[in-house]
Amino acid sequence: MYDRLIRIAFIGAGDIAFLHGAAIGRLPGMELAGLWSPDGNLNREKSELFGCSVYDSIDALVDDPAIDVIFVLTPMESHHHYAMMAMDAGKHVLVEKPVAVTIAELEDLRDTAKSRGVAIMPGHNYIHEDSLRRTKIMIDDGRLGDIAQVYIMFNIDHPEEVACRYPGVIRQLMIHHLYILLYLVGKPVSLSAMKSIFSYETHTEDDLAMVTMRLANGGLAHIGASFANDDHSSDAWSFFVKVMGTKGSTRFSYNDWVENAKAVVHSHTYSAYHFHIENEVRFFIDECVRKGTPPPSTIDDAITCLRIVEAIEDAIDRRCEVDLEI
Ligand SMILES: NC(=O)c1ccc[n+]([C@@H]2O[C@H](COP(=O)([O-])OP(=O)(O)OC[C@H]3O[C@@H](n4cnc5c(N)ncnc54)[C@H](O)[C@@H]3O)[C@@H](O)[C@H]2O)c1
């Protein structure tokens, strides 16, 4: 079925490497050949788990002529550096979200991919979720009518020692909400926002944020992100997307597919997450790398998301809140 095996290497061997490695192991036509990160313990753990080699250095990984594709699975601040190294060596790149720190870095990545003739795809995993793809088809076909409301909520407790490896929830989590929103209903036209540092002892980034947006058609969207609490009530909002139109509505919920086993930081295994990461990896290798198909969410979408994030940060800085003295 495949004319040749696509060989992948990981830069980064942490939590998200676990999901990508497991996905590659389940998919035909590709293999995880090796990995590198500065953490020898993580390298050993993941290489034993996935049966791949560990490179001696980042240069050895990037310069390996047997590698076709590099996944950049390191903290956000280092994505631009490693993705540029990979593309300069002629490799295709899947880069985790948030793709980069600044718009200039994102433009550089997009332009370099074009000039080198390689594919680069943001790790915008939720648009590869089967039920959200179905929602998108129904919206595009007009089967939901005019979209009046969109809600996207994330509530999964992350201990402070995990959260401090990431930026706050606006940059770390709301990127997911924003590329989902763009994919389903397009760019918002205005927003208001609040954030809180609610549960941390010393970490100074936000662990709670809510944003309300006006859509181009006059509809409203509300997104919420929390590292401060789980939701184990009935019909929980662990990761939840509801779209309501004048002719119909849909929802996606992590809690529709739950295995009673802890999954890294998550208290339960939310199986949809694992399935759509597999869809994402399959799409990148089989469509983008093998056939040159553009991804359904691009670096230009990452640029739009980051512009919205900057507007959220601006709204919060300007504190567009009315103090209630009642
Ligand atoms: N798509 C998703 O749902 C999702 C979920 C979790 C994390 N992520 C993203 O994946 C990336 C990694 O997150 P994680 O949870 O795996 O983090 P992690 O802390 O578990 O692992 C990070 C890995 O990068 C390495 N590393 C750290 N600093 C580095 C540097 N300066 N240069 C090279 N390597 C470095 C570490 O040694 C480790 O191997 C982040 O960008 C994060 O936002 C995405």
The ligand as an SDF file (V2000), in Angstrom:
LIG
                    3D

 44 48  0  0  0  0  0  0  0  0999 V2000
   -1.5370   19.1750   21.7240 N   0  0  0  0  0  0  0  0  0  0  0  0
   -1.7180   18.9780   23.0120 C   0  0  0  0  0  0  0  0  0  0  0  0
   -2.8020   18.6390   23.4610 O   0  0  0  0  0  0  0  0  0  0  0  0
   -0.5470   19.1830   23.9450 C   0  0  0  0  0  0  0  0  0  0  0  0
   -0.5770   18.6610   25.2340 C   0  0  0  0  0  0  0  0  0  0  0  0
    0.5360   18.8340   26.0590 C   0  0  0  0  0  0  0  0  0  0  0  0
    1.6340   19.5390   25.6050 C   0  0  0  0  0  0  0  0  0  0  0  0
    1.6190   20.0570   24.3380 N   0  0  0  0  0  0  0  0  0  0  0  0
    2.7590   20.8330   23.8470 C   0  0  0  0  0  0  0  0  0  0  0  0
    3.8670   19.9560   23.6270 O   0  0  0  0  0  0  0  0  0  0  0  0
    5.0890   20.6280   23.9550 C   0  0  0  0  0  0  0  0  0  0  0  0
    5.8250   19.8050   25.0170 C   0  0  0  0  0  0  0  0  0  0  0  0
    4.9670   19.6570   26.1310 O   0  0  0  0  0  0  0  0  0  0  0  0
    5.1460   18.4050   27.1260 P   0  0  0  0  0  0  0  0  0  0  0  0
    3.9150   18.3870   27.9520 O   0  0  0  0  0  0  0  0  0  0  0  0
    5.5530   17.2000   26.3980 O   0  0  0  0  0  0  0  0  0  0  0  0
    6.3550   18.9620   28.0100 O   0  0  0  0  0  0  0  0  0  0  0  0
    7.3440   18.1200   28.9270 P   0  0  0  0  0  0  0  0  0  0  0  0
    7.8940   19.1060   29.8910 O   0  0  0  0  0  0  0  0  0  0  0  0
    6.6690   16.8970   29.4380 O   0  0  0  0  0  0  0  0  0  0  0  0
    8.5060   17.6560   27.8970 O   0  0  0  0  0  0  0  0  0  0  0  0
    9.3040   18.5980   27.2170 C   0  0  0  0  0  0  0  0  0  0  0  0
   10.4560   17.9190   26.5160 C   0  0  0  0  0  0  0  0  0  0  0  0
   11.2750   18.9470   25.9170 O   0  0  0  0  0  0  0  0  0  0  0  0
   12.5860   18.8990   26.4940 C   0  0  0  0  0  0  0  0  0  0  0  0
   13.0880   20.2850   26.6310 N   0  0  0  0  0  0  0  0  0  0  0  0
   12.8130   21.1700   27.6120 C   0  0  0  0  0  0  0  0  0  0  0  0
   13.4190   22.3480   27.3390 N   0  0  0  0  0  0  0  0  0  0  0  0
   14.0780   22.1720   26.1620 C   0  0  0  0  0  0  0  0  0  0  0  0
   14.8830   23.0050   25.3430 C   0  0  0  0  0  0  0  0  0  0  0  0
   15.1060   24.2870   25.6640 N   0  0  0  0  0  0  0  0  0  0  0  0
   15.3940   22.4830   24.2190 N   0  0  0  0  0  0  0  0  0  0  0  0
   15.1760   21.2010   23.8780 C   0  0  0  0  0  0  0  0  0  0  0  0
   14.3990   20.3730   24.5950 N   0  0  0  0  0  0  0  0  0  0  0  0
   13.8690   20.8560   25.7190 C   0  0  0  0  0  0  0  0  0  0  0  0
   12.4680   18.1840   27.8050 C   0  0  0  0  0  0  0  0  0  0  0  0
   13.7180   17.5920   28.1620 O   0  0  0  0  0  0  0  0  0  0  0  0
   11.3950   17.1440   27.4430 C   0  0  0  0  0  0  0  0  0  0  0  0
   11.9940   16.0840   26.7660 O   0  0  0  0  0  0  0  0  0  0  0  0
    4.7110   22.0280   24.4400 C   0  0  0  0  0  0  0  0  0  0  0  0
    4.8060   22.9230   23.3640 O   0  0  0  0  0  0  0  0  0  0  0  0
    3.2410   21.8620   24.8380 C   0  0  0  0  0  0  0  0  0  0  0  0
    2.5000   23.0640   24.7080 O   0  0  0  0  0  0  0  0  0  0  0  0
    0.5750   19.8730   23.5060 C   0  0  0  0  0  0  0  0  0  0  0  0
  1  2  1  0
  2  3  2  0
  2  4  1  0
  4  5  1  0
  4 44  2  0
  5  6  2  0
  6  7  1  0
  7  8  2  0
  8  9  1  0
  8 44  1  0
  9 10  1  0
  9 42  1  0
 10 11  1  0
 11 12  1  0
 11 40  1  0
 12 13  1  0
 13 14  1  0
 14 15  2  0
 14 16  1  0
 14 17  1  0
 17 18  1  0
 18 19  2  0
 18 20  1  0
 18 21  1  0
 21 22  1  0
 22 23  1  0
 23 24  1  0
 23 38  1  0
 24 25  1  0
 25 26  1  0
 25 36  1  0
 26 27  1  0
 26 35  1  0
 27 28  2  0
 28 29  1  0
 29 30  1  0
 29 35  2  0
 30 31  1  0
 30 32  2  0
 32 33  1  0
 33 34  2  0
 34 35  1  0
 36 37  1  0
 36 38  1  0
 38 39  1  0
 40 41  1  0
 40 42  1  0
 42 43  1  0
M  CHG  2   8   1  16  -1
M  END
$$$$
